[in-house]
Amino acid sequence: MHKLYSKADALSREVIGAAIEVHRDKGPGLLESIYEWCLSMELELRGHTVETQRLVVVQYKQFERQDPLRFDLLVDGCLLVEVKAVETVPPISKAQLLSYMKLLDIPLGLVINFNTMKLTDGLSRLILPGANGE
């Protein structure tokens, strides 16, 4: 099991609650950047640390380099959140989140699509392969 999995698993419920709070306040139909900012503020109000960029070491064969990796939200250093406001979340969004999770060694990720009448219909939970011990 990944060392951060239990923390991320518990945190995911709180992040979903914060997203529901934002969705109740703003409703569907706004830009992703607005939801991302509101969710970030809600999580900070709840005492969490939120990052939107981190330097990562990318390795390819015998080569490596550092690059800034931009992502929507990294909460408390253990849960990645991809914020969407689209009719249907394209599969590439989930693939991108999984790639970011691998690069950052983050065990759990959420895709939250705010463009739904009921926010829970727009949630996807992704687990880094092997992170939950399965």
RAKA-V811418 format. One record per helix or strand. SS is the DSSP state (A for helix, B for strand). FROM is the first residue (numbers start at 1). TO is the last residue. If there is no record, write none. Layout:
<<SS | FROM | TO> <SS | FROM | TO>>
This chain:
<<A | 5 | 26> <A | 32 | 45> <B | 50 | 60> <B | 63 | 75> <B | 79 | 84> <A | 91 | 104> <B | 108 | 113> <A | 119 | 122> <B | 123 | 127>>
